[in-house]
Structure formats: structure tokens, C-alpha cells
Amino acid sequence: MKKLAHLSALTLLPFVMGVAQAQDQFIDPNTLRPSLDPNRMSNGLARTPQMGWNSWNKFGCNIDEKTVRRIADTMATNGMRDAGYEYVVIDDCWHGERDANGFITESREKFPSGLKTLADYVHSRGLKFGIYSDAGAKTCGGKPGSLGHEYQDALTYARWGVDYLKYDWCSTGTLNAESAYALMADALKATGRPILLAMCEWGNNRPWEWGKKIGNSWRTSSDIRDAWKGREKWSIGMTDIVDVNEPLYPYAGPGHWNDADMLEVGNGGMSDTEYRSHFSLWAMMTSPLIAGNDITSMSAATRDILLNKEVIAVNQDRLGQQGRRVRDDGDQEVWSKPLSDGSRAVILFNRADKPAEIEVQWPEVGLTRSVRASVRDLWNHKSVGNIAGRYAALVPAHGVIMVKVTP
Ligand code: GLA
């Protein structure tokens, strides 16, 4: 009953805002508390890690309608949609002001047709539409956050046709993270529209311990930068993120993923070899695969990376088990990820500045030594034979060899 009262209040929201305080038969849904029921369930979305594109890594705050339309056109026609890329997500800085009733508006300067029309456009290309907000008073880019407007914002997103919300953590002060994310999850649920919830809390409050019952993914680290390694302000290199994200493998599974942040593939700060490692590692870690480059003008090498269907299949495998490092010899590593057909995806990863031979022994990936397994190279798209016991290969500096081992 209580829930129904909330819902009808939600439907009436545009009419009751402002008078809600004066007439207490109306509940302002923005004042509702989140459900912290330990048995609460998430929304059932993202049974495999979400795939798509996000504006931030390449365009930052300089995102506009024309760019988003071009991205949607490209994604629908360049093979990405067919390879599984689904969500076109506008990150920070789409916002206008809140209106007199507290409803959020889009910047009409940047999005002259409005976000509803843009969402329709993205949908007409067979894609889904995503947006960004923040649990605090302001987004990281200084735009209006959702604090105190959660139900109103969720309703607005649903009206626009939003399918995906990335929910950030700037300006949150002493807010409790679990409650804040649960509140927005409840608000999204109350709209009745399936909206994927990508929590972006950077791992500060160990979201892997409570996020599964609330949303579909949680960032585990500071922002990625387009570099092999090293911190710069609040951003860290690709391999730094790998080291934060890898140990969290037990927490990922269908519907709830460790998010290692958006891809930098194609943005120019790393070599193609390094980008192949980046993409392979994200696939192994069941991280969401969210392209972050300008896909309307990609090099052939970038296309080949983002469109490698054999590597994407490892990420999207329905078992949903996150891969992990099974051997660490300093700069040389072996990683394994069990797949639903009984095979394993394996990468030989060389962090060193010069090529190195790396070997995987079958027992390291859970196979008996004597078993013969077919080994297929997922970057060369070639079978390398039916092999017993071990597989070794020369791995380029900062590179990977990625194979599927099928007993
Ligand atoms: C934070 C997030 C980034 C991006 C920016 C936008 O830094 O972690 O992914 O969304 O905010 O301002």
C-alpha cells in the first residue's frame, strides 16, 4: 500500500511539486528513504557486461547533439552494433538548469532538439540511450546533481526514454554511498522503465560488497587515463586500474560487474599493442566494454581492436565469471577465465619493455597436464594446434597473446 501511495505521488509529481509541503496528503517522493532491505534485488539487467560508447574520455564537457547523432549513426553501421555495442551514453555536461518546479532540463544550446528527441533518434538506430548524473549536489563537472531530486530526475529520464544511468559521486559530503545508490535505484524502479544503473563511486566505499543488490556495475578505481601507467591528479594508468580491479574477481557475476572504467582504445596515448592488452584485460575482467574514442574516425587498427568478436565473446560469455591472474612472475603474467563451454580464455601478459617468452601450464588453468586441448589465438584468429600440457609464446613488450583453450 505504502508503495502504491509513493507511485501515485510519483505520477502526480508535476502537479504536486510546490504544494506538497502545504497539503500533507501528498508525499513528495523526493523525500522518500531508500530500501535497505538486505534481500532487495537489482533490476535484472546486464546479464552480461554492458557494451556501448560514452562521451567522456574523448569529448569531456564538449559534447553536443550533433556529435551524439554522428556516434549513433556510426555505431549502427560500422559493425559495432552487430558486435554487441548497444548503449550510447552522454556523460557529464548535458545539463541546463532546474526549472521552477525543480525538474532538470537539458542545455538547449548543446542539445537544440532536446534529449527526448535525441533518445528517439538513438532508438531509431537500434541502439539504447544513456545519461549521467551524480548522487551529490553537483556533478563532477559542476552541473546540477540529483541530491534531493532523485525521484524527479528518474521520472524525467524515463520520460525522455533513457535506458542507462551512470551515477557519479562528486559533492556527496557525508552521504552514505549504499543509501544514496539504493535511493536512486528505487527511484528508477518506480518509473517502471528498465534502466541500467552504472554506479560510479570509484571504489571508495567498497561498492563490490553491497552493489549487487542495487545496480548493475560499480567503478572500482579512480578515473582511467590514456596511458600505460602512472597517476596524474585523480586519474591513473591502464595497468594501475588492472591491479586494483583484478583482486575483486569474486564479486562479479551476471547482472553485477566490476567496472574498470571506460576504454581509451583509439585515443592516442598508448600504442596499438598496448590497446590490444587494454581490450583483452577488460574482456578477461568482465568489465563493461564502453568505447571512449571518436568512433566516427577510427584507424583500421582501432577498429580491429574494438571489433574483435572473439575477444568480445570472452567478455560476454554467459557464465559471467571474471578472469584472474593465475601466475605472476613480476613483469610476466598468466591470466585465466573459465567459459561456459568448459574452455578457458587465457592471456599471456608481458608488462616488460622487451619481448618475453611466457608459458602457461595446463594445471594453472585447471586442466590436467595430460589433456589435449585445442588452442586458438584470438588476435590472429588462427588455431595453433591440439596441445598437451603447456603452451608457450613470445609476447611483445607491453603486449598479450590471448588464446582460447578448449579441452
Ligand atoms: C568523474 C567520473 C568520470 C566522468 C567525470 C565527469 O570523474 O569518474 O568517469 O564521469 O566525473 O565529470
Boltz pocket constraint, residues with backbone or C-beta under 6 A from the ligand:
constraints:
  - pocket:
      binder: B
      contacts: [[A, 56], [A, 91], [A, 92], [A, 132], [A, 139], [A, 140], [A, 141], [A, 168], [A, 200], [A, 223]]
      max_distance: 6.0
